[in-house]
Amino acid sequence: MAQQSESSRKIAAGLSAEAVIAYLRAHPNFLNEHPEVMDALTPPKRSAGDGVIDMQHFMLERLRGEVGRLRSYHSELISTSHTNQSVQTRVHAAVVSIIAANSFERLIHLVTRELAGLLDVDVVTLCIETEGPGPSPTTPGVLLLLPGSVDQLLGIGQPARLRASVTGDPAIFGSFAPMVQSEALVRIKPSAGAPDGIIAFGSRDPNGFTEEHSTELLFFLAQVLEHTIRAWLDLPG
């Protein structure tokens, strides 16, 4: 590194102002292609009388600001990429656990009691439409809905709904509803003849789920759950 620095100093010392000027004139797009150079330059402030704006200084400062914004945007992209990778890893771990369940009861326990921890959300429930009144489920996290409720909650034929800054609905989240401030509801239908249902994800964070969030990984998780339920209950496709 020391040799490289010494070499750089010798090269810099051998450059004359005229050579630099000639190079820039021969390559007028140099600063556009290398805006980071602007950080190392000190723009001149010329006095041309009262009321006269130094456009050269203004343009250089503007370029510096643009470089700063681009760097900030780049950092945000990297942060988003890391977050997406983390979410993907969590969903994949949840899918592996669902597939590895060694009984239907274990599967339901996993989804309603352990999936929230795997996905870093606060609550996960399963809601299933029922044709008529019946005994309430004894498994925490499994709730019964009236016929047509899924279409009312998601929209007719809609596969999912994500909402921020909500008040948790007891019909969906049961006793966990008071903690829910954002939600992701995904339609599930293990079989053509089975009733519609919802796998519901709730978060204490008002912005834990928003309409802008991608739903591909949630759909993937829901599809794996549908196939696994169908296999355990020996339902037709």
Sine and cosine of phi, psi and omega as CSV:
sin_phi,cos_phi,sin_psi,cos_psi,sin_omega,cos_omega
0.00,0.00,-0.62,0.78,0.00,-1.00
-0.90,0.43,-0.65,0.76,0.02,-1.00
-0.90,0.43,-0.63,0.77,0.01,-1.00
-0.90,0.44,-0.67,0.74,0.02,-1.00
-0.90,0.44,-0.66,0.75,0.01,-1.00
-0.91,0.43,-0.63,0.78,0.03,-1.00
-0.90,0.43,-0.65,0.76,0.02,-1.00
-0.89,0.45,-0.63,0.78,0.01,-1.00
-0.91,0.41,-0.62,0.79,0.01,-1.00
-0.91,0.41,-0.65,0.76,0.03,-1.00
-0.90,0.43,-0.70,0.72,0.00,-1.00
-0.89,0.46,-0.63,0.77,-0.02,-1.00
-0.92,0.39,-0.46,0.89,-0.03,-1.00
-0.99,0.12,-0.12,0.99,0.02,-1.00
-1.00,0.00,0.74,-0.67,0.06,-1.00
-0.99,-0.13,0.32,-0.95,0.05,-1.00
-0.86,0.51,-0.61,0.79,0.00,-1.00
-0.89,0.46,-0.63,0.78,0.00,-1.00
-0.92,0.40,-0.65,0.76,0.02,-1.00
-0.90,0.43,-0.71,0.70,0.00,-1.00
-0.87,0.49,-0.69,0.73,0.00,-1.00
-0.89,0.45,-0.64,0.76,0.00,-1.00
-0.91,0.42,-0.71,0.71,0.00,-1.00
-0.90,0.43,-0.60,0.80,0.05,-1.00
-0.92,0.40,-0.56,0.83,0.01,-1.00
-0.98,0.21,-0.32,0.95,-0.01,-1.00
-0.77,-0.64,0.96,0.29,-0.11,-0.99
-0.90,0.44,-0.31,0.95,0.00,-1.00
-1.00,-0.08,0.17,0.99,-0.10,-0.99
-0.84,0.54,-0.74,0.68,-0.06,-1.00
-0.95,0.33,-0.50,0.86,0.08,-1.00
-0.92,0.39,-0.60,0.80,-0.02,-1.00
-0.99,0.14,-0.34,0.94,-0.02,-1.00
-0.73,-0.68,0.91,0.41,-0.07,-1.00
-0.91,0.42,-0.34,0.94,0.00,-1.00
-0.90,0.44,-0.34,0.94,0.02,-1.00
-0.90,0.43,-0.44,0.90,-0.06,-1.00
-0.87,0.49,-0.47,0.88,-0.01,-1.00
-0.91,0.42,-0.40,0.92,-0.05,-1.00
-1.00,-0.07,-0.06,1.00,-0.05,-1.00
-0.98,-0.18,0.54,-0.84,0.09,-1.00
-0.94,-0.34,0.95,-0.32,-0.05,-1.00
-0.93,0.37,0.66,-0.75,0.02,-1.00
-0.96,0.28,0.58,-0.82,0.08,-1.00
-0.94,-0.33,0.94,-0.33,-0.07,-1.00
-0.99,-0.15,0.66,-0.75,0.06,-1.00
-0.99,-0.15,0.88,-0.47,-0.01,-1.00
-0.85,-0.53,0.40,0.92,0.02,-1.00
0.98,-0.21,0.35,-0.94,-0.01,-1.00
-0.87,0.49,0.69,-0.72,0.08,-1.00
1.00,0.10,-0.03,1.00,-0.01,-1.00
-0.98,-0.17,0.81,-0.58,-0.05,-1.00
-1.00,0.06,0.75,-0.67,0.06,-1.00
-0.99,0.17,1.00,-0.06,-0.09,-1.00
-0.92,0.39,-0.55,0.84,-0.01,-1.00
-0.89,0.45,-0.72,0.69,0.02,-1.00
-0.90,0.44,-0.66,0.75,0.00,-1.00
-0.87,0.49,-0.70,0.72,-0.04,-1.00
-0.92,0.39,-0.63,0.77,0.02,-1.00
-0.91,0.40,-0.67,0.75,0.04,-1.00
-0.90,0.43,-0.59,0.81,0.03,-1.00
-0.91,0.41,-0.66,0.75,0.04,-1.00
-0.89,0.45,-0.65,0.76,0.03,-1.00
-0.88,0.47,-0.65,0.76,0.04,-1.00
-0.89,0.45,-0.63,0.78,0.01,-1.00
-0.91,0.41,-0.65,0.76,0.05,-1.00
-0.87,0.50,-0.68,0.73,0.02,-1.00
-0.88,0.47,-0.66,0.75,0.02,-1.00
-0.91,0.42,-0.64,0.77,0.02,-1.00
-0.90,0.44,-0.65,0.76,0.03,-1.00
-0.91,0.42,-0.64,0.77,0.02,-1.00
-0.90,0.44,-0.67,0.74,0.02,-1.00
-0.89,0.45,-0.65,0.76,0.02,-1.00
-0.88,0.47,-0.67,0.74,0.01,-1.00
-0.90,0.44,-0.63,0.78,0.02,-1.00
-0.91,0.42,-0.62,0.78,0.03,-1.00
-0.89,0.46,-0.68,0.74,0.01,-1.00
-0.90,0.44,-0.69,0.73,0.00,-1.00
-0.89,0.46,-0.68,0.73,0.02,-1.00
-0.89,0.45,-0.65,0.76,0.02,-1.00
-0.88,0.48,-0.68,0.73,0.03,-1.00
-0.90,0.43,-0.65,0.76,0.02,-1.00
-0.90,0.44,-0.71,0.70,0.01,-1.00
-0.88,0.48,-0.63,0.78,0.02,-1.00
-0.90,0.44,-0.63,0.78,0.02,-1.00
-0.90,0.43,-0.69,0.72,0.01,-1.00
-0.89,0.46,-0.69,0.72,0.01,-1.00
-0.87,0.50,-0.68,0.73,0.01,-1.00
-0.89,0.46,-0.67,0.74,0.01,-1.00
-0.90,0.43,-0.69,0.72,-0.01,-1.00
-0.90,0.43,-0.67,0.75,0.02,-1.00
-0.88,0.47,-0.65,0.76,0.04,-1.00
-0.90,0.44,-0.63,0.78,0.02,-1.00
-0.91,0.42,-0.66,0.75,0.01,-1.00
-0.89,0.45,-0.69,0.72,0.03,-1.00
-0.86,0.50,-0.66,0.75,0.00,-1.00
-0.91,0.41,-0.64,0.77,0.02,-1.00
-0.89,0.45,-0.73,0.69,-0.02,-1.00
-0.91,0.42,-0.54,0.84,-0.07,-1.00
-0.99,0.15,-0.12,0.99,0.00,-1.00
-0.84,0.54,0.75,-0.67,-0.11,-0.99
-0.99,-0.12,0.14,0.99,0.11,-0.99
-0.30,-0.95,0.30,-0.95,0.03,-1.00
-0.91,0.42,-0.64,0.77,0.02,-1.00
-0.89,0.46,-0.65,0.76,0.04,-1.00
-0.90,0.44,-0.61,0.79,0.02,-1.00
-0.88,0.48,-0.75,0.66,-0.02,-1.00
-0.91,0.43,-0.65,0.76,0.04,-1.00
-0.88,0.48,-0.68,0.73,0.00,-1.00
-0.87,0.49,-0.74,0.67,-0.07,-1.00
-0.91,0.42,-0.70,0.71,-0.13,-0.99
-1.00,0.02,-0.29,0.96,-0.07,-1.00
-0.88,-0.48,-0.45,0.89,-0.11,-0.99
-0.90,-0.44,-0.40,0.92,-0.09,-1.00
-0.89,0.46,-0.57,0.82,0.00,-1.00
-0.85,0.52,-0.69,0.72,0.02,-1.00
-0.92,0.40,-0.64,0.77,0.01,-1.00
-0.90,0.43,-0.56,0.83,-0.07,-1.00
-0.99,-0.12,-0.04,1.00,-0.01,-1.00
0.88,0.48,0.68,0.74,0.17,-0.99
-0.88,-0.48,0.05,-1.00,-0.11,-0.99
-1.00,-0.08,-0.46,0.89,-0.02,-1.00
-0.39,-0.92,0.60,-0.80,0.12,-0.99
-0.74,-0.67,0.75,-0.66,0.03,-1.00
-0.75,-0.66,0.34,-0.94,0.14,-0.99
-0.92,-0.40,0.81,-0.59,-0.01,-1.00
-0.86,-0.51,0.80,-0.60,-0.07,-1.00
-0.81,-0.58,0.73,-0.69,0.08,-1.00
-0.94,0.34,0.61,-0.79,0.03,-1.00
-0.81,-0.58,0.56,-0.83,-0.08,-1.00
-0.96,0.28,-0.37,0.93,-0.04,-1.00
-0.31,-0.95,0.07,-1.00,0.00,-1.00
-0.90,0.44,0.59,-0.81,0.00,-1.00
-0.32,-0.95,0.02,-1.00,0.00,-1.00
-0.90,0.43,0.60,-0.80,0.05,-1.00
-0.93,0.36,0.59,-0.81,0.03,-1.00
-0.87,0.49,0.61,-0.79,0.02,-1.00
-1.00,-0.01,-0.15,0.99,0.00,-1.00
-1.00,0.04,0.87,-0.49,0.06,-1.00
-0.85,0.53,0.68,-0.73,0.01,-1.00
1.00,-0.07,-0.08,1.00,0.10,-1.00
-0.94,-0.35,0.84,-0.54,-0.06,-1.00
-0.79,-0.62,0.48,-0.88,0.01,-1.00
-0.98,-0.22,0.65,-0.76,0.01,-1.00
-0.88,-0.48,0.46,-0.89,0.09,-1.00
-0.94,0.33,0.45,-0.89,0.04,-1.00
-0.82,0.57,0.68,-0.74,-0.01,-1.00
1.00,0.04,-0.11,0.99,-0.05,-1.00
-0.91,0.42,-0.59,0.81,-0.05,-1.00
-0.90,0.44,-0.70,0.72,0.04,-1.00
-0.91,0.42,-0.58,0.81,0.03,-1.00
-0.92,0.40,-0.61,0.79,-0.05,-1.00
-0.98,0.20,-0.62,0.79,-0.09,-1.00
-0.98,-0.19,-0.39,0.92,-0.20,-0.98
0.98,-0.22,0.59,-0.81,-0.08,-1.00
-0.85,0.52,0.87,-0.50,0.04,-1.00
0.97,0.25,-0.04,1.00,-0.04,-1.00
-0.97,0.23,0.64,-0.77,-0.07,-1.00
-0.99,0.15,-0.38,0.92,-0.09,-1.00
-0.30,-0.95,0.26,-0.97,0.12,-0.99
-0.51,-0.86,0.77,-0.64,0.07,-1.00
-0.89,-0.45,0.73,-0.69,-0.02,-1.00
-0.65,-0.76,0.65,-0.76,0.07,-1.00
-0.97,-0.22,0.35,-0.94,0.10,-0.99
0.77,0.63,0.87,0.50,-0.01,-1.00
-0.88,-0.47,0.22,-0.98,0.18,-0.98
-0.98,-0.22,0.84,-0.55,-0.07,-1.00
-0.83,0.55,0.67,-0.74,-0.02,-1.00
-1.00,-0.04,0.86,-0.52,0.02,-1.00
-0.86,0.51,-0.45,0.89,0.02,-1.00
-0.92,0.40,-0.41,0.91,-0.03,-1.00
-0.98,-0.22,-0.65,0.76,-0.11,-0.99
-0.94,-0.35,-0.01,1.00,0.05,-1.00
0.85,0.52,-0.70,-0.71,-0.03,-1.00
-0.94,0.35,-0.22,0.98,0.02,-1.00
-1.00,0.09,-0.12,0.99,-0.10,-0.99
-0.80,0.59,-0.66,0.75,-0.06,-1.00
-0.86,0.51,-0.41,0.91,-0.03,-1.00
-1.00,0.06,-0.27,0.96,-0.14,-0.99
-0.99,0.16,0.82,-0.57,0.04,-1.00
-0.84,-0.54,-0.11,0.99,0.18,-0.98
-0.47,-0.88,0.43,-0.90,-0.14,-0.99
-0.54,-0.84,0.46,-0.89,0.17,-0.99
-0.78,-0.62,0.88,-0.48,-0.01,-1.00
-0.92,-0.38,0.83,-0.56,-0.06,-1.00
-0.84,-0.55,0.77,-0.63,-0.02,-1.00
-0.93,0.36,0.67,-0.74,0.15,-0.99
-0.77,-0.63,0.59,-0.80,0.03,-1.00
-0.51,-0.86,1.00,-0.02,-0.11,-0.99
-0.87,0.50,-0.46,0.89,-0.05,-1.00
-0.52,-0.85,0.41,-0.91,-0.02,-1.00
-0.86,0.50,-0.54,0.84,-0.01,-1.00
-1.00,-0.06,-0.02,1.00,-0.04,-1.00
-1.00,0.09,0.43,-0.90,0.06,-1.00
-0.93,0.38,0.42,-0.91,0.07,-1.00
-0.93,0.37,0.46,-0.89,0.04,-1.00
-0.54,-0.84,0.03,-1.00,0.00,-1.00
-0.67,-0.74,0.68,-0.73,0.30,-0.95
-0.98,-0.22,0.86,-0.52,-0.15,-0.99
-0.93,-0.37,0.74,-0.68,0.04,-1.00
-0.91,-0.42,0.80,-0.60,-0.01,-1.00
-0.84,-0.54,0.55,-0.84,-0.02,-1.00
-0.72,-0.69,0.57,-0.82,0.12,-0.99
-0.94,0.35,-0.41,0.91,-0.02,-1.00
-0.97,0.26,0.86,-0.51,0.00,-1.00
-0.84,0.54,-0.40,0.92,0.01,-1.00
-0.93,-0.37,0.33,0.94,0.03,-1.00
-0.89,0.46,-0.59,0.81,0.11,-0.99
-0.77,-0.64,0.75,-0.66,0.06,-1.00
-0.70,-0.72,0.24,-0.97,0.00,-1.00
-0.89,0.45,-0.37,0.93,-0.03,-1.00
-0.98,0.17,-0.27,0.96,-0.04,-1.00
-0.94,0.34,0.57,-0.82,0.05,-1.00
-0.95,0.31,0.54,-0.84,-0.03,-1.00
-0.92,-0.39,0.01,1.00,-0.09,-1.00
-0.85,0.53,-0.71,0.71,-0.04,-1.00
-0.93,0.37,-0.58,0.82,0.06,-1.00
-0.92,0.40,-0.64,0.77,0.06,-1.00
-0.89,0.46,-0.67,0.74,0.02,-1.00
-0.87,0.50,-0.72,0.69,0.02,-1.00
-0.88,0.47,-0.70,0.72,-0.01,-1.00
-0.90,0.44,-0.63,0.77,0.00,-1.00
-0.91,0.41,-0.66,0.75,0.05,-1.00
-0.88,0.47,-0.67,0.74,0.02,-1.00
-0.89,0.45,-0.68,0.74,0.03,-1.00
-0.85,0.53,-0.76,0.65,-0.03,-1.00
-0.89,0.46,-0.62,0.79,-0.03,-1.00
-0.94,0.34,-0.67,0.74,0.06,-1.00
-0.88,0.48,-0.70,0.71,-0.02,-1.00
-0.87,0.49,-0.65,0.76,-0.01,-1.00
-0.92,0.39,-0.69,0.73,-0.05,-1.00
-0.93,0.36,-0.58,0.82,-0.05,-1.00
-1.00,-0.08,0.02,1.00,0.02,-1.00
0.82,0.58,0.73,0.68,-0.01,-1.00
-1.00,0.03,0.46,-0.89,0.07,-1.00
-0.94,0.34,0.37,-0.93,-0.02,-1.00
-0.95,0.30,0.00,0.00,0.00,0.00
